[in-house]
Amino acid sequence: MEELREQVALGCRILGLEDQGDFVWGHVSARDPAGRGAWMKASTWGFEEIGLEQVILVSFDGEVLEGEGRRHAEYAIHTELMRARDDVHAVVHTHAPWSVAFASTGQPLRPVSHEATLFVPPEVARFTKTGDLILTRELGRDLARAVGDRNAAFMVHHGIVTCGPDVVTAVMTSVLLERACRTNIRAIAGGGPQTWSEDAEALAKREHCYPPALLRQAWDYLLRRLDAAG
């Protein structure tokens, strides 16, 4: 269990390194192997501050079962996605600034660079029922339905949610979605993208650029950057 908690902590620090922190808000979680809920970043801490002791076990009903500290109010983002999908073992929610800005344009994410091919086709899911916090299990279920079988959704006027079979995948999906949105906004600022990969090419690039082994290589690189930063 300690290894899983350490992965959650490392994922948080990577997201801090990648400028997805928003003071003490945003969270990473991993499904508890015993089925008790999710190991999740504790509230009141910033991403870059998270170590093993700031990762707590939260039940599907929101009770803190293990660890010290408060749970995040939006725990249902994580637990309801895990309830809805057996294949989801890790969830990330951040207020990623480029993604929030891009989602507000209402434009489709175009695969003008490698990163967007992890998501498109089909179009990235958009959760629009509310831009407020996800404070109830009902809203968590609504968000899970919006995500569907995809790996990410824009929570319009709020942030993003990403998910995957493990912490590495969910965190790197968040990193790549934010980079894809940044590239799209740059293209929009330059007059709007005129060309992008068609679906067949985008799907081929997804397979070539982002299989699990290469996502792990990118994660390991970001861990080295963390170490270099002290």
C-alpha positions as CSV (number, residue, x, y, z in Angstrom):
1,M,0.0,0.0,0.0
2,E,2.9,2.3,0.7
3,E,4.0,2.1,-2.9
4,L,0.6,3.1,-4.2
5,R,0.4,6.0,-1.8
6,E,3.9,7.1,-2.9
7,Q,2.7,7.0,-6.6
8,V,-0.2,9.3,-5.7
9,A,2.3,11.7,-4.0
10,L,4.7,11.6,-6.9
11,G,1.8,12.3,-9.3
12,C,0.8,15.3,-7.3
13,R,4.4,16.7,-7.3
14,I,4.6,16.1,-11.1
15,L,1.4,18.1,-11.6
16,G,2.9,20.9,-9.5
17,L,6.0,20.8,-11.6
18,E,3.8,21.0,-14.7
19,D,2.1,24.2,-13.4
20,Q,-1.3,22.5,-12.8
21,G,-1.4,23.6,-9.2
22,D,-4.0,26.1,-8.0
23,F,-3.0,26.9,-4.4
24,V,-4.2,23.9,-2.4
25,W,-6.9,22.7,-4.9
26,G,-6.7,19.8,-7.3
27,H,-6.3,16.1,-6.4
28,V,-4.9,12.7,-7.5
29,S,-6.3,9.4,-6.5
30,A,-5.7,5.6,-6.8
31,R,-8.3,2.9,-6.3
32,D,-7.7,0.9,-3.1
33,P,-6.9,-2.7,-4.0
34,A,-9.1,-4.0,-1.2
35,G,-12.1,-2.1,-2.6
36,R,-12.5,0.3,0.4
37,G,-12.4,3.5,-1.7
38,A,-9.6,5.6,-3.0
39,W,-6.2,6.8,-1.8
40,M,-6.3,10.5,-2.4
41,K,-4.4,13.7,-1.8
42,A,-5.5,15.3,1.4
43,S,-7.0,18.7,1.5
44,T,-5.2,22.0,2.5
45,W,-2.0,21.0,0.8
46,G,-0.5,22.1,-2.6
47,F,0.6,19.6,-5.2
48,E,4.3,20.3,-4.6
49,E,3.9,19.6,-0.9
50,I,2.5,16.1,-1.1
51,G,4.4,13.2,0.5
52,L,3.3,9.8,1.7
53,E,1.7,11.3,4.9
54,Q,-0.6,13.6,2.9
55,V,-2.2,10.7,1.0
56,I,-5.4,9.4,2.8
57,L,-7.9,6.6,2.2
58,V,-11.4,7.9,1.5
59,S,-14.3,5.6,1.3
60,F,-16.9,5.6,-1.5
61,D,-19.2,7.4,1.0
62,G,-16.6,10.1,1.8
63,E,-15.3,8.8,5.1
64,V,-11.6,9.1,5.9
65,L,-10.6,5.5,6.7
66,E,-6.8,5.8,7.0
67,G,-4.3,8.6,7.3
68,E,-4.3,12.0,8.8
69,G,-6.0,15.1,7.4
70,R,-9.2,16.2,5.7
71,R,-10.6,14.9,2.5
72,H,-11.3,17.1,-0.4
73,A,-14.9,18.3,-0.8
74,E,-14.9,17.0,-4.4
75,Y,-14.0,13.4,-3.5
76,A,-16.9,12.2,-5.6
77,I,-15.1,13.1,-8.8
78,H,-12.9,10.2,-8.0
79,T,-15.1,7.7,-6.3
80,E,-18.0,8.0,-8.8
81,L,-15.7,7.5,-11.8
82,M,-14.3,4.4,-10.1
83,R,-17.8,3.1,-9.3
84,A,-18.9,3.6,-12.9
85,R,-15.9,2.0,-14.5
86,D,-14.0,-1.1,-13.4
87,D,-11.1,-0.2,-15.7
88,V,-10.4,3.1,-13.9
89,H,-7.9,2.8,-11.1
90,A,-6.6,6.3,-10.9
91,V,-8.2,9.8,-11.4
92,V,-6.8,13.3,-11.6
93,H,-8.7,16.6,-11.2
94,T,-6.9,19.9,-11.7
95,H,-7.7,23.5,-12.6
96,A,-5.2,23.3,-15.5
97,P,-5.1,26.9,-16.8
98,W,-4.7,26.3,-20.5
99,S,-7.4,23.7,-20.5
100,V,-9.8,25.9,-18.7
101,A,-9.2,28.7,-21.1
102,F,-9.4,26.5,-24.2
103,A,-12.7,24.8,-23.0
104,S,-14.3,28.3,-22.7
105,T,-13.8,28.9,-26.4
106,G,-16.2,26.1,-27.3
107,Q,-13.9,25.0,-30.1
108,P,-13.1,21.4,-30.7
109,L,-9.6,20.3,-29.7
110,R,-7.7,19.8,-32.9
111,P,-4.8,17.4,-33.3
112,V,-2.3,20.0,-34.5
113,S,0.4,18.3,-32.4
114,H,1.2,14.9,-31.1
115,E,-0.5,15.6,-27.7
116,A,-4.0,16.0,-28.9
117,T,-4.0,12.6,-30.6
118,L,-4.2,11.0,-27.2
119,F,-7.8,12.4,-27.0
120,V,-9.0,13.1,-30.6
121,P,-10.9,11.3,-32.2
122,P,-13.6,11.4,-30.8
123,E,-14.0,14.9,-29.5
124,V,-13.0,15.4,-25.8
125,A,-16.0,15.0,-23.5
126,R,-17.4,18.2,-22.0
127,F,-19.2,18.4,-18.6
128,T,-21.5,21.4,-18.7
129,K,-24.1,20.7,-16.0
130,T,-22.3,23.0,-13.7
131,G,-19.1,24.9,-13.5
132,D,-19.4,24.9,-9.7
133,L,-17.7,22.3,-7.4
134,I,-18.7,18.7,-7.5
135,L,-20.1,18.5,-4.0
136,T,-22.5,15.6,-4.2
137,R,-22.4,12.0,-5.3
138,E,-25.1,12.8,-7.8
139,L,-22.9,15.4,-9.5
140,G,-20.1,12.9,-9.4
141,R,-22.3,10.4,-11.2
142,D,-23.2,13.0,-13.8
143,L,-19.6,13.8,-14.4
144,A,-18.8,10.1,-14.8
145,R,-21.5,9.8,-17.4
146,A,-20.1,12.7,-19.3
147,V,-16.6,11.1,-19.3
148,G,-18.2,7.9,-20.6
149,D,-15.5,5.4,-21.8
150,R,-13.0,8.2,-22.6
151,N,-9.8,9.2,-20.8
152,A,-10.6,12.8,-20.0
153,A,-13.3,15.5,-19.9
154,F,-13.3,19.3,-19.8
155,M,-15.2,20.5,-16.8
156,V,-16.2,23.7,-18.5
157,H,-15.5,26.9,-16.3
158,H,-13.9,24.7,-13.7
159,G,-11.0,22.3,-14.7
160,I,-10.3,18.9,-16.2
161,V,-10.7,15.3,-15.1
162,T,-8.5,12.5,-16.4
163,C,-8.5,8.8,-15.6
164,G,-6.6,5.6,-16.4
165,P,-5.7,2.1,-15.3
166,D,-2.9,3.5,-13.1
167,V,-1.5,6.7,-11.6
168,V,1.1,7.0,-14.3
169,T,-1.4,7.0,-17.1
170,A,-3.9,9.3,-15.4
171,V,-1.2,11.9,-14.5
172,M,0.4,11.8,-17.9
173,T,-3.0,12.1,-19.5
174,S,-3.5,15.3,-17.5
175,V,-0.1,16.6,-18.5
176,L,-0.7,15.9,-22.2
177,L,-4.2,17.4,-22.3
178,E,-2.9,20.6,-20.8
179,R,-0.1,20.8,-23.4
180,A,-2.5,20.0,-26.2
181,C,-4.8,22.9,-25.1
182,R,-1.8,25.2,-24.9
183,T,-0.8,24.4,-28.5
184,N,-4.4,24.9,-29.7
185,I,-4.6,28.3,-28.0
186,R,-1.4,29.3,-29.7
187,A,-2.8,28.2,-33.0
188,I,-6.0,30.2,-32.4
189,A,-3.9,33.3,-31.5
190,G,-2.1,32.9,-34.8
191,G,-5.3,33.1,-36.7
192,G,-6.7,29.7,-36.1
193,P,-5.4,26.2,-37.2
194,Q,-5.7,25.6,-40.9
195,T,-4.5,22.0,-40.9
196,W,-4.4,19.1,-38.4
197,S,-4.2,15.3,-38.4
198,E,-7.2,13.5,-39.9
199,D,-8.7,10.8,-37.7
200,A,-6.7,7.9,-39.2
201,E,-3.4,9.7,-38.7
202,A,-4.4,10.8,-35.2
203,L,-5.2,7.3,-34.2
204,A,-2.0,5.9,-35.6
205,K,0.0,8.6,-33.8
206,R,-1.8,7.7,-30.6
207,E,-0.6,4.1,-30.9
208,H,2.9,5.2,-31.9
209,C,3.4,8.0,-29.4
210,Y,1.5,7.1,-26.3
211,P,1.5,3.4,-25.5
212,P,2.0,2.6,-21.8
213,A,5.7,2.1,-22.1
214,L,6.3,5.6,-23.6
215,L,4.0,7.3,-21.1
216,R,6.1,5.6,-18.4
217,Q,9.2,7.0,-20.0
218,A,7.8,10.5,-19.9
219,W,6.8,10.0,-16.2
220,D,10.3,8.8,-15.4
221,Y,11.7,12.0,-17.1
222,L,9.5,14.2,-15.0
223,L,10.6,12.3,-11.9
224,R,14.2,13.1,-12.8
225,R,13.2,16.8,-13.2
226,L,11.7,16.6,-9.7
227,D,14.9,15.2,-8.3
228,A,16.9,17.9,-10.1
229,A,14.7,20.6,-8.6
230,G,15.4,19.2,-5.1
